[in-house]
Each structure stands twice: as structure tokens, then as C-alpha cells.
Amino acid sequence: MDMPSPALSTARLGFAACALLTLGAVAHADTLPFHATSDAAQWQVATNVGGVDGAFSSFPVAGFVEAVGVNGRVTEGTGWIANNSTGTNGCCVRNWTFFVFRQSFDLSGYDPATAALTFRWAADDSGEGFADRGTWTPKFSLNGGSLVNGSWPTGATYGFGLETVVGQGFVSGLNTIDFYVEGNGITDGMALAGTLTAAVPEPATYASLLAGLMLIGGLSRRFLRSSPPEPRP
């Protein structure tokens, strides 16, 4: 029976190594805790009553407290949150109120490069430029990064907008996402529903992969040492 050449057998071992690498790299994604605004206790809010319409400098940077569910306000089954149970601050429309809504979540044990946060959200007011709605378009920021505008095709943000997928900017361990909403002083707040996923490999996966590669390398060396030289023509 003909014996395979060392080159052919080495190629087969290389193919096996590539297959092992592929199996090790394909990790399943877990769904991690990320809470809709229906669970107000999982959110924090900082509030500044009064300020300049549309000015980022009017948003607070401290003073976060537990958010409060807004009584009776629901969008597509998701409750709203504000700094009080009505969302109203002050006497009248155009008493500009600036909210930063915050949620933190933990990616410990997961690869942050594989994380994805998918959500839809609604905010009051809408930033349509009307005198009683203000000029600020609701925005969000992950881990203190750049501000990103929310997306609502009609311009009105009182209902859920387009699905947003955040796929970068995550870090190992604790992450924080902030939502910047300007209200006009009457029945303000925010609603959001979403999911967070991230993939494992965990350290054990890498250890198994390394052990498999070492085994293949050892077998390759043993085969080459034990194979007879090919006959010269």
C-alpha cells in the first residue's frame, strides 16, 4: 500500500489545524441583562430644570438618582421614565428641562468586540424646531463617546423610532450608556426597549484551542521524523 507523502500528510494536518481554529473562533452569543424603561429601578436620571434650548452645556453631569416610572404612559408595551411620576417640571410649556438617562451593564467574561446593543426608543420632546418643542434632537452616548442622534423618520420622537444597533465602543467590564433628552417642562421623559448580546469565547475555550494546536504540531513533527525519504528519480 502506498504511503502518503510527508508533504501531503503535513497539508492534511494543516487543514485539521485550520478546522480547529474555525471551531474555536465560532462562539455562541449570550443574551445579557439590559433593562427596558418599564423597569425604572434599573435606570438613573440626572435632571437640570432651566437652561438654554438645544444647548448641550445645559445637560447635567452629576446628581444621578434612580429614575421614576411615568404614571400611565406606555409605548408599544414599554413604560416611560422621568425624574418624577408625571415627567412635568415647572409651571408651563418651554420651561426647558434637561435629562440624562443612564444604564450600566457588565461585559465581564465576554469579548467586548463581539457585543451588540439593539434598541428602539422614544423621547419627549422631539426637537422638531417648533417653539413649544425645542430644537434638541434626542441623542445617546456609549462610555462617554461621541453623541449619536436618535432616528425617527417622521421627526416626531413620541413613538419608537427605527431600530438602532450599537456594535462598537464597548469595553471589558462595566459599560455605561447615556441618553440626552430635552423636555419642554410638561409630561417629559423617555421609553426604550432593547437587547444586549455578546459572544464567548471564555478563557477555557482558548486553552482548549491551544492544546489542540500543540497536539497537531507534535503529531506533524513525529510524522516527519518517522517517514522514509522519498526515492530519487
Secondary structure, DSSP 4 states (H G I P E B T S, - for coil): -PPPPHHHHHHHHHHHHHHHHHHHH--PEEEE----TTSGGG-EEEEEES--TT-GGGS-SS--EE-EEEEEEEETTEEEEESSSS---SSSTT--EEEEEEEEEE-TTS-GGG-EEEEEEEEES---S-TTT-SPPPEEEETT---EE---TTS--SS--S-EEE-S---SSEEEEEEEEEE-SSS-EEEEEEEEEEEPPPHHHHHHHHHHHHHHHHHHHHHHHHSPPPPP-
